[in-house]
């Protein structure tokens, strides 16, 4: 076999292998999607009556003296 046919075989096998792995990943995703657990416990951050509150972050509010110190 010459070099061109070896490289063509490698490319063909790689392409087929990639497609097989992609199809397997798709079916694994679908199986995982079917097994999603239902929401049994209520989450206090999912408030449908108002805006969502941040969980870990505090809002930064500059003081009035700090905003005037950089003014020209």
N, C-alpha and C positions, 0 to 999 in steps of 0.2 A: 504494500500500500504506500502511496506517496503521501506527502505532507498535507496536501489540500484535502484529500479524502479523510484523513485522520482529524483534521480541524473541523471539517464539516460534520463528522460524527459526534465530536465533542459538543459542538454548538447545538446539534439536534437533541442529544441526550439532555443537555442542560435546559433547553427550552421545554422539553416534555416533562422533566422533573419539576421545573418551576410551576408549570400548569397543574401538575398533580398536587403539589404542596398548596397551591392557591385554592384548589377545589376542596381539599381536605380542611383547610382553615375556614372556608365558608361554611361547610357542614358543621364544624366544631362550634362556630359562632352561632349558628341556628340552634344547635342543641343547647348551648348555654343560655340562649335567649328564651327558650321554652322553660328552663328551670329557674327563672327569676323568682326570688321570694316575694311574697306579697307584703304590703306594708301593714304590719301588725301594730307596731308602736308608732304613736304620733310624734312628729317632729315639730318642736316649738318654733323653728326658724321658717317653716312653711306656713305662713299666716296668709290665708286667702282674703281676709278682710282688709288688710292694709299693706303698706310696703314692707319688704323684707328687711329685717334688721341685720347688721353685720355681726358675724359670730366672734371673730378674733380681733378685729381692728377697731381702734378708737379714732374718731374723727379729729383732725388737727384744726384748732381754731386759734389763730394768732391773736395776741392781745393788741389793744390799740396803741400802746407805747412802742411795741416792736415794729408795727407797720409805719409809724411816723419817723423812726430813727434813720431810715434809709432815704427819706424824701429829700429832694434838693432845696 
